[in-house]
Each structure stands twice: as structure tokens, then as C-alpha cells.
Amino acid sequence: MLRSFARLSSLIFLAIALAAPATAFETRARAAWVYDLTTQTVLMSKEAQTPLPPASMSKLMTINMLFEALHDGRVTLDTRFSVSTRSKEMGGSTMFLNETDRPTVEELIQGIIVLSGNDACVAVAEGLAGTEDNFARLMNDRARELGMENSTFANASGWPNPAQRMSMEDLGLLATRLITEFPEYYGYFGQLEFPYDNRAPQNRNNRNPLLKLGIGADGLKTGHTQEAGYGLVGSATQGTRRIVFVITGLSSEAERAQEAERVVNWAFRQFVEKTVADKGYEFARAPVWMGSETEVGLVAPEALSLLLPGTQLDALTAQVVYTGPIEAPFAQGDMLAELVISRDDLPEARLPLVADRGVDRGGIAPRLRTAATVLRRKLEGQAIPAVQ
């Protein structure tokens, strides 16, 4: 059977009571995706799965490929790459590399992240895969493996190309990966300047407009082409929370900077992380089928936290959901149910509930009791619970 509770107990209400919907945020971006990484909650999704021209924001995939090569030992930060004529002749933002240079991997990372160097991207692509076309194929393969279903790559730099497309959600998921999987290298994204050999004083500063505002921003990448407009993949931390966001299609650098700051302020000020229950709190008891005990407590495996609209006043609705009776045997800590919580203006939250104790398969007495129950229900014409 499906067991549910329409509302939590009053005790839990006190722990999570918060809510009327948060003020809706209307972004000026063509497409946007905002994610609370700490609680794994999507706060906004506007055309977020639509493949769009990503401009230099797609350089994050090149950085991901390079970080993976560092992680598995194919290169080190001191490995030197050659510079081809193709790399040297790349237009747009550049490190001003030439064929006599042998930049290190660390210099190329900074050249891509801080200077947005298209030449650095080609040098990395050729250094890792021989040619940029080969590298683009590897990027596409890796994107599929990472679940980036709305992204395709034709080059390493984001240079305009009809086949160079990414969704804002994919960019956000990629940014999340860079933050969580490569913490030892993530600090480069917050680097304010990189005066590579003092070749380009006018192109030494990080283009991310949020880094100097004191709002916790520490990455990741801007982008701009005529087709794409102005965009930004950003991340910021305040208190215990980190958010990741992507915006694109803004009309100017100034509008991009303003909208990015608005997004950060909204994400931190309109939502609050609250504790739903302490570790071990019992939400319900479930009947056990053919076990040495007839019931089991469904408890929180750890302290459960939830992101909620910060101005909410009404109690939340919740359900404890499981298929039962629950068949023995099972061990203490086995996941047996879910706590499903509905939140205004946010996705439904599903939190695991586990057994508070182990229950063995019943001996002869429980089996006889179960058989008697089944026989009685047959005689009374009642439905017999299915064991699943």
C-alpha cells in the first residue's frame, strides 16, 4: 500500500515553518539557470535546456578536459605545450602567443580563465589531442558521458560556429563539476589578473565583474559574441551556501554585470536553509511482512536540511511514502521510504528515510500469524497486501 501523511507533526512544523512564495524573480537574460549547490536545489530555470551559442563560456569544457588530464597524470602544471601557427593567428581575446613560445599548462590555464585566450585554447586542444578537430570530438564524447545532452562542440574556444551550442543547464552542471571535482585547481577562477610576459597590458584583467564586489563571487567565466550577447557562468558563497548560476543574452557588459549581481543577491536573500529534522527523528512507523517484528520506525539517516523561500509563513505539506507492508529481512539503516515535501515556487524535495532497526525473517510463529491473517482476509473478502 502507499502510506502518506498530509502534514508533518506540529513539532516538525516548528522546525520548518517559513513560507508564502518568494517574490518571483524576472531576469532580463534570454536564458538562465540558478542552482543552490549546498542543498542541490534549482532556484530558477528559464529556457535552461535550450542549446544556445555559448561564446567563451564554452571554454569551461576545454578547462574541464585539461583538469581531467591533470587529475589522471597525463600532464602536470609544469608540462609545456607547443604553439602552432593556427594558435598564434586566432583572433579575439588572446595571450599573444607565438610559435617560439612553450607555455606551461599552468600558464595556459590562467590564459584561458583570466585572459579568455582563444590562442591558449587551441594550444591546449592540439597539445592534448593533436588537432582541434580531434579535441572537439573528444569534448562531444565527454559531454555525453557527463550527461550534457544539450551541448555540442566544434572548437575549443567558443569561436562562433553553428555546431557550437550549449544549454544554460549544461553550463551550470559543468561549472558544478569544476567546483566539486577539482577543488585544487578551482582557485584560478578567482584570479584577478595574469600579466603573461607583460605582452598585453590591456588584456591582463579577469572579465568577471563580480570578483571585486565582496559578495562571495569566486568564478567562473564570461562570454560574448554578437550572436550570443553577453553571458556569465558564475558562482558565489555566503555563509554555508554556494550558488552556481548561468545567464546569457544580455545586451551589454553593464547589463551583464547588473543582472549577475541581482541574481546573486536574490538567491541568497530570498531563500533560507533550514533543518527539517535531526538525525534519528522518527517520522512514521511501517508494518513489516513476515518479520521477527511487526513494525519498523522510519527515521532520518542524518540531519535533514531544506532550502525554503525566506518569507514563507504557512506550514509545508509533506508525505511519508513507501510500499508496504515492508518485507523482512532488512538491516538497520536500509532506505525504506521517502519524505516528500512540497515547496512553493521550488521543486518537490525528496529526502530518504531509513529503518531504525534491523528486522530478521520471522520464524515459525510469525509465519503462522501471517498465514492466519491471509486466510482471514480471504474469508472476509479483503485485499491481501502485495509484497514488493
Disulfide bonds with the S-S distance in Angstrom:
none
